[in-house]
Amino acid sequence: MAMPILTGVDGTPNDVTRPESIRVLIADDQNLFRDGIANLLSTQAGLEVVGCADTASAAVEAIRKLRPDVALVGWPASSINSHKVFAAIQEFKLQTRVILLISDDLKEDFLDAVRQGCCGIVPKQTSTELLVKSIRKVHAGEFWLDRTTTAEVIRRLAKKGAGNANTGARLGLREQGGALSAREREIVILVAQGFKNKEMAERMFISEQTVKNHLHNIFDKLGVSDRLELALYAIHHNLHDQT
């Protein structure tokens, strides 16, 4: 039975964590790819590879035991392996944030992956620089989607809304962004960066109910139905990188 590697790639015990490091787990059944990513990340300042796994069961066990900040998952979004990882994180209420490493030749339902809890989608062919940047962004509470993936998510969102008179709005293409107040735009940015209602309330020095009221008004103005679609709107309009 395949077991997770419970030590860092440099052989140090997992309870010896470098200060301020982002703890990363890598799950993929291709040994060469998995080990290559582990070796690359182990040279990056502020990152610590705490373990690797080559099966879904090993990944779930490692996530439960090691509690990594970020898990890089190399299985397709629609695979049972990925589903098991997302289900375990939700079941045990873990804080691990998942980045899917995807192959360009696979047609994925990225929207479904994001709904399951995926926080980032990165092509396996990406550069080390962008992979490291995605890990840092996701760890900071933001979504990470490259332009190609964002376009695919929006395309699938449009397909799901086909035949609906509100399809254009569900795409996040409704040109009502200018109608938002400064406070509402701030909330849109924070939602896209992964902040919850309570966190936004504390950050903005307002009540949680006021945040909910603002969100209700934003949904109406932009024609979106939930936080995911609002986040996609922000991503499409390049609002998510603003501070």
Buried (B, 14 or more C-beta within 10 A) or exposed (E): EEEBBBBBBEEEEBEEEEEEBBBBBBBBBEEEBBBEBBEBBBEBEEBBBBBBBBBBBBBBBBBBEBBBBBBBBBBBBBBEBBBBBBBBBEEEEBEBBBBBBBEEEEEBBBBBBBEBBBBBBBBBEBEEEEBBBBBBBBBEBBBBBBEEBBEBBBEBBBEBBEEEEEBBBBBBBBEEBEEBEEBBBBBBBBBBBBBBBEBBBEEBEBEBEBBEEBBEBBBEBBBBEEBBBBBBBBBBBEBBEEE
